[in-house]
Amino acid sequence: MEKRRFSTRQQISLRLAYGKDGEFDHIKPYSRGGATSLDNAQILSPRANRLKGASDMSCNFRAWQNEFLHVYTMKQRGKPFLMVSPPGAGKTKAAIEAMRRWLDYGSDRRVVVVAPTVDVKKGWMDSCHGAGIELCPTPADLKDGYHGIIVTYQGLESLQDTIGVFCRNRYAGKVMAVADEIHHCATDKAFGQRLSTAFDGAAEVLLLSGTPWRTNGTPISFVRYENNMSVPDYQYSYAQAVSDKVIRSLHITSYNGKLYDLCAEKTKSLNVDTSEQECSEILGRIIHADGEYAKAMILEAHEKLMRLRDKTPDAAGLIIAKDIFQANIFCKFVSKLCGSQQSLITSFDEMSNDDVKKFRNAKTPWVVSVRKISEGVDIPRLQVLVYLTNVIAELFYRQALGRVARMRGSSVEVGYVFQPAHPILIQHKHNIDKECGALLSTEQPAPQTTERAAAVRSEASFDYETAPDGVHGEISVDGKLYDAAVYQEAQRVCTILGSDLDATYQILRTAGWNGGNNSAEAPSEETPRFDQELPLHEREQKKRKQCARLVAQIAHKHQAPHEKIHKYFMRRFGRGQERLSMHQLDEKIRVLRDMLDAQNLSAWGVAG
């Protein structure tokens, strides 16, 4: 397998060719398939290499993301930072770039991510892998090759102390903590307390949310408030995102409804002339799955979706139901309309990621779910939303709308929302319209032009005291760069022989000395390749399954109990299979294959 680091001989050749010292860099980035070869190599100063890396990444970012990265970089050191951006605008990508830059400034740095659901957690791991960051889903044991750990808010219940020790002790001052959809802590006091315990001691804290929120009397740690309202350190509004064509504009249709009150012997209507309390009571009754109101709304939404699918064959619709009972009835109803079984998702926490991925990549017209689907799920083909739940909180409402706001391409797209005419929901819609109108009336420029984004990339950077990047293994002495291992050896030789330090260093470098290992290939590195097809945790999972199959084959061939085979490897590695690193798993597979090919297992003390 091709290494990322240039070999000693390649480094010597480059220094001779360029006549200078510096950092060895891939002309075509390694993360994009660039080869570790002399014809794809150059020597840059450390500063130029950092700026090149930022420039390579920034060209793929939207203007607002570059502006956020500039503001975040310029912030006060150690101060928690809240970034608010509407669903679908790309806040995860911006946060991952902030994490990447943090990790780039020291091989001893780590990251911790807290996600709202299992599916979002999986999405984070996949996205981070694409940026060269491997997140470990088992925080109890951070193995070689991982840059950090990731858990859900629910998982913090048992892991808050483990993560706290990780931030305060094991990697004190070297951890950047990220909390996605931080508003979850505003609705669950326990989440906020756990997060405070887990992030205590983190050097940097980045918080992400889709919209500002109002506190319920229990402020979240790390968040600033004014008049009980959260205050973002950087906000990219829905209106700006629509104006910049980052997310879809939304066409929202509100439906009045009526029901006859037998006790009062009168008809009650769901409209702006009815009190909010009465509307909430009416709403809870008219959205009943067996009623004509809900079915009429679904029918109209279905007609709209079928017209959209004439142009976009895989366009899909989402129905958010009040509970699982309603969701089942709605699913049967749309299945009858479509002539085939439609997807029913009750909670992403209870589903396998394969099922989520299956719907995301399928062409099924409809998915029906209870409220949990509105939280942090990324299915860009969703373009129609039927809001048939009795939840009227603005935070939840905006999160739900975000499911159909994600753009799929550069063409102008519209998301369609069908909702009850509850006064509070209508007010939420007006708030969004007001934001858009205010943005257009002010005629202000975009939040960040590409030219300014390029200009600010070279400004301030993190200034933490930390170990130098272990990939290059270089140190700076009196303004000159030296290979750390060779320089240390040159100092030792000079102490013995009394020779000139620079001359000794150059002789060792020319001779290709690299700490006693002069092979042509560079030593293996802990950081995995960026362009591996699967994230590290998935590759480990495949290796563990391979181990299980080999153990079964060995047990069958040699009539040896599984337990004895497992005990042998427990003694050999001092830990269970779940805690083995990729290197250890490879070693275990090699030994298992030797066992399978052997005449008996006496050499390993695993007699049947």
N, C-alpha and C positions, 0 to 999 in steps of 0.2 A: 504493500500500500504506500502511495506517495506521501512523504512527510511534508508538513507545512514549513518547518524550519530549514534554512539552507545549511548544507553540510559544511564541515570545516574546510574542505578543499574548495568548495564553491566560494566561501567567504574570503579565503586567501586570494583566489583568482579575481574576485571583484575588487578587493583592495588594490591589487597590482594594476588592474585595468583603469580604475578611477583615480588612483594615486591619492586617496584620502580615506579617512575613517568615517563611520557613521552607522546608521541603522539600515539593515538589509530589507528591501521592500520588493513586493511583487508589483510589476508594472500593471498587469491585469490582475485585479484582486484575487487572492486565493479563494475567497468565498464565492466568487463567480466563475470558478473553474480554471483560474490561472495556474499554470504549472510552476513547480518549484525547480526552475532551470535557469541557466545563465542567460539565455536569450529573453527571459521574462524577469530579469533582476536589475535592480539599481540600488545605489547608495544615496540615502537622504539624511539630512540632519534630523535629530529627534523632533524638533519643532515642525519642520517641513513635512515629516512623516505623519505627525498628528493632524496637521491641517489638511493633508491629502486625504486621510481617512475620513475626516469630517466632511470634506468636499464631496468625496465619492458617495457618502451616504446621503448628504443633503440634497443631491440632485434628484433623489427619488421622493423627497418630502414635499408636502403642500406648503404654501406660504405661511399659513398659520402655525404649522408644526415647527418650522424653522424659527418663527418668532417666539413660540413657547420655549424652545431649547435655548434661545438667547436669554430670555427672561430668567429661566431656571438656572442657567449657568452664572448669571450676574447676581443671583440672590445672596443674602447673608448666609455664611457658612453655618450648617447645622440647624437652620431654621426650617420647620416643617412647611411644605408647599402644597397647596390645594389647586389642582387644575380641573376646570369644568369645561366639558365639551359635549355636544349632543351625540347620542348614539349614532354610529355610522360615520362620524367625521374623521375617525382615525386616532383617537386618544391612546389606544393601546400601542400603536406603532410609534407614536411620539415618546411614550413612556419607555418603551424598549430601547429606543435610541439613547435616552438619558441613562438607562442602565448600562448600555454598551460603553458609553463614554466613561462612566464611573469605573467599570471593570478595566478599561484600557489603561488607567493610571496606576495600576499595580496588580501583579499576579496574586497578591494576598487578599485582594478585595472580594467581597461576596455580596449577594443580593438575596432578599427575602420577599416573596410575593404572596399576598392574601387575596383570593378570588371568591366571588359570591356563591358559585355553584361548581359541581364537579365538571360539567360541560365547559364552563368558562375556564376552569383550571386547565383542562385539556387543551383548549384553544390557546391559552397563554404559553403552555409548554411547546406547542407546535410553532407558534409565532416566534418565540425566543430562539428555538432551534434554528429557524431560518436566518436569524441575525447572529448565529454563532454562540448563543447562550444556552447552556444546558441546565434545566431546573430539575431538582430531585424531588419526587413526590413522597419520599419517605424521610422526613426531617430528622428522625432519630439517629441516622447515620449518613453523613454527607461523604459519599465515596469519591475516589479519584475520578476526574473528568467532569465533575459538576461545578458550576459556578455559583449555585445557590439552591434554595429550597422553595417549595410552593405548597400552600395548604388552602383550605376553604375556611370561611368564617366559622362554620360548624366544627371543623376540625381543630380550631383553636381551643375548644373546650378541654381537650386532652393534651394539646401540644404547646399551649401558651408558655409554660415554664421552660420547655425544651428550646423553643425559639428565643426566649428571653436570655437563656444561658448562651446560646449561639451568638446573640448580638452583644452581650455584656462581657463575656469571658473569652470564649474560644476565638472570636474575631472582633475583639473590642476595638471600636473606632474604625472598623473596616467594612461595615455593613450598610448597604442602602436598602431601606424597607419601602415596599410599594403596596398600597391598599387600594384595590380596584372596587368601584361602586361603594365608596365609603359611607354613603347615606344609609346603608344597611345598619350601621351602628346607631343611627338616629332612631330607628324603629325598634331596635332590640338592645336594651341597656346592657345585657350580658355580653353581647358582641363588642361593645365599646370598651368594657372593662378588660376583656381578654386581649383586645388589640393593644391597649395601653401597657399591659404586662409584657406582651410579646415584643413590642417595639421599643421598650425601655432600654436605652443603651445603643440604639441604632445611630450611626453617624449622620445619616440623611433619611428623611421621611417624605415620600411623595404620595399624595392622596389623589384619587381620581373619582370623578362623579359626572353624571350626565346633566345635572342641573343643580343649582343652589337649593337648599332646603331650610325649613324652619325647625328649630329645636323644639322638642317636646318637654323641655325643662331639664333634660340631662345632656349637657353639651358633650361633644365627642372630644377626646384628647387630641391635640395637635391641630384643631380647627379653630379659627378665629370667628367671632360672632359680633354682629352689630344689630341691636334691636331684635335679638333672638333669631337672626337670619345669618346663615353661613356666608363668609366673605371669601371668595376665590382669590388666589394670588395671580391666577391667569384664567380668563374666561373667553371661550370662543362660543358665541351664542348660536342658537338655531337660525336666527335671521341672517347672521353673517355666513353661516354654512350654506344656506339656500342661495344667498346672493352670489357666493363664490362657486356655486354649482358643485359643492362637495357632497351634499345630501339632496334627496328629492324634496320638491315642494309637495305639500299635502292638500288634497281636496277632501274636506271634512263635511259630511252630511249628517244632520241631526234629525231624529224622528220623534215626533210627538206621539203620545200614546194615551189611551183612555181605559178606565175600568169602572165598573158599577159597584158602588159600596152598598151592600144590602142593609147594613145597620143604619147608615145615614140616609139611605134611599135616594142617592144622587150619584151622578157620574163625576168622577174625578179625572182631571187631565194632567199629563206630564208636560208642562210648558213653563215659560218664564213668569206667568201670572200666578203660579202656585207657589206656596212657601217651600223653602228648601227641605224642611222636615217632612212635609207631606209628599214632596217629590221623591224623597229617599224611600218612603214607605211604598209609594206607587211603583218605583223602579224595581224594588225587590220582588214585586208580584208580577209585573207585566213581562219581565224577561224570563219568566218560567218557560222551560223548554217545550211544554205541550201547548203553549199559547200561540195565537196567530201573530202577535206582535213580533216575536223573535223569528218565526218562520218567514214572515214577510220581509224582514230586514235581511235575512240570509239569502232569500230568493233574489232580491235586488242586487246584493253583493255578488252572488253567483253569476248573474247576467253580465255584470261589469267584468268579472274575472274572465269569463269565456270570451268576451270581446278583446281583452288584453292578450289572451293566449292565441288569438288569431295572428298577432304580430310577434309575440314572445311565447313560444310553445310551452316553456317550463315555468311561466309565471304562476305564483301560488297565492293562496289566501289563508289567513289565520283567524280563527274564531276563539276568542277568550271567553270561557264560561265561568259561572260563579262557583261551581263545585263539580265533582266527578260525576254526579247523577246527571246534571245538565249536559256535561261534556259528552257522555255516552249517547244521549238522545240526539244532540246536534250532529254527532259523528254518523249515526245511522241515517239522519235526514240528508246530509250532504252526500253520503255514500249512495243513497237512492237516486239523488239528482245526477250524480256522475256515472252511475251504473257500475261502480267498482268500490271496493273497500278503501276508505280514506284513513289517514293517520290520526291516531288518538294518543296524545302525550299528556300524561297526568302530572309528571314532575321530572325534570331533567336529572334531579339527584337520584332518582330510582331507575334511570335507564342506563343502558350501556352506551358508551360513546359511539359504538358501531351503528346503533339504531338512529342516533342523532345525525351522524354522517350520512346514513342511508337516505333519510328524508331530504337533507340538504342537497344531495347530489341527484335525487330522483326527479320525476316529472309529475308526481302526484299533485292534483290541483289544491286539495285542502288539508290543513292540519287543524285539529281541535284540541284545545288545551285548557286547563285551569290556569290561574293567574301566574304560575311560576315561569311559564314560557316567556313572559315579558322581560325577564331579568337576564340581560347580558348574553342573549343567544344571537348568533350571527348566521342568518339565512338570507342572503341578498335577493333571492328570487321571490321572497314574500313581497307582494305589492298591494294586497287588499287586506284590510283589518276590519273585523266585525266585533265591536266592543259590547259584549253581553254579560258583563260582570257588574256587581253593585259597588265596586271599589271606585271612589270618586276623588281620592287624594291626587293632587296635582303631580307629585313626584312619580307615582305609579303610572298616571295617565301619560306623562311625557315619555316614560320608559317604554310603555306599550306602543305609542306612536313611533318610537324609534325603530321598532321591528320592521316597519314598511318604509322607512326613510333612507335606507342604505342604497347608494348608487351602485349600479353594476357596470357601468361604462361611462364614456364621455358624453353620450347622447342625453338630451333633456328627458327626464323621467318624472312621473307623477305617482305618488302613493295615494290610495283611496281609503278613507276611514268612514265607517258607518257606525253611528253611535246614538244612544238615547238622548232626547232633548232635555236632560237634567240641567237645571240652571247653573250648577257648579261646573259641569263638564263644558257647557257653552262658554262660561267665563274663562275656563282654561284655554279654550279655542281662541277667544278674543285676546287673551294675553299673548298668545303666539302671534296672532295677526298684528297686534299692537307693536310687538318687537320688530316684525318685518317692516311695518309702515314707518316706524321711527328710524330704522336704518336707512331706508330709501330716501326719507325726507331730509336727512342730515347731509347727504351727498359726500360722505367721508370716503377717503381711499380705503383700499383693502388693508386688513390688519398688518400685512407685511409684504412688500414687494420682493420679487426674486433677487433684485439687485441688492437691496438692503440685507436680505437674508445672507447673501454671500459675503457682504461686508462685515457682518457681526460675528461670523464664524471664527474669525481670528482674534476676537477679543478675549475676555477673561476666561479662565478655566479653573477647575478645582485645584486647591492648593494644600491638600492633606499631606501630612508627613507619612509616608508609607514606603514599603519595599519597592525597588525598581522592578520593572516588568521582567518576569522570569523568562519570557520567550527569547529576548535578545541577550540577557545576561551581561549587560554592559554597565560600566560605571564612568562617571565623569571626574577627572582629576585636573585641576587648574584649567578648566575649559576644554580639555581634550577627552575624547571617548576611548575607553579601553575595554577589551573583553575581560570580565571580572575574574574568571577562572585563570586565564593566562597571566593577568596582572598580579594576582596573588602568588602564582608560581614564580614569576619574575622577581618579586620581592624576596621570596625565600632563597632563590639562587644568588641574588645580589648579597644577601646577608652572609652567605657561605663564601662566595668567591670575591666579594668586593668589587664586582663589575658595575658598569653603568646600567641604570634601570631601564631607560628607553631602548638602549641597544639590545639588552637581554630580552626585553619584551618583543622587539621586532624579530629577533632570531627565533624565539619560541613560536611566534605567530607564523613565520615563514615555514618553519618545520612542521606546522600543522598540529602543534600540541593542543590537546583539548581535554585536559584533566585525566590523561592516562588512557583515553579511548581514541585511537587514531584511525578508526574505520572510516570508510568513505561515506557511510551513511550517518546522518545526524541521529542522536539518541532519540528514542520515542518520547513524545510529550504527552502530558496529561490532558491538555486541551484537545478535544476531538475536532475532526474536520467539520467545517461549516456546511459542506455540501453533501453530507451523508443523507441518504434518502429518508431515514427514520431518526427521530430524536433518540438520545442515548438511553432513556428509560425504556423505550420500546425495543431497542436492540437488546438490552439486558433481559427484557421479558422473553424475547425469542430464544435467547441463550438458555434461560432457565427452563423453558419448555423442552429444549433440546436435551438438557441434562436429565429431565424427568423421563424422556423417552429412552435414553441410553441406560438409565438405572433399571427401567422395566425390562429392557432387553437382556441386561446382564443378569438380573434376578431370574429370568426365565431360562437362560442358557446354563448358568452355573448353579441353579437351585439355591441361590443365596437370598436371605431375607433382605428386604428393602432397608429395614432398620439398621442392619449392620453396615451396609454401604453408606448410608447417610452418616452414621457415627464416625466412620473412617474419615470422611471429608470434614466433619466437625472438628476432629482432632487435628487434621492437616491445616485447616485455615483458621481455626479458633473462632468461627462464627457460622451462622446459618446461611443457607443459600441466598436468602433475600438480601443479605447484607454484603454479598460478594461484589467486588468491582468487576468491570468488564474484563480486565486483565486476568483476574482470578477465575472468572467464569470460563475464559478461554483455556486456562490451565486445567480446570476441572474437566472440561470436555476432552482434552487431550488424554488425561489419565483414564477417564471412563472408556475411551476408545481402546486404550491399551488393555484395560480389563476385559473388554468385550472380545478382543482378539486372542487373549491369553488362554492357555489350556486350563488353568485354574487360578484362583485368587489368593493363593498362599503368600505370594510376594507382597500383598497388601494387608495381610492378616484378616481377610474377610472370607474365611472358609464357610461353606454352607452348613 
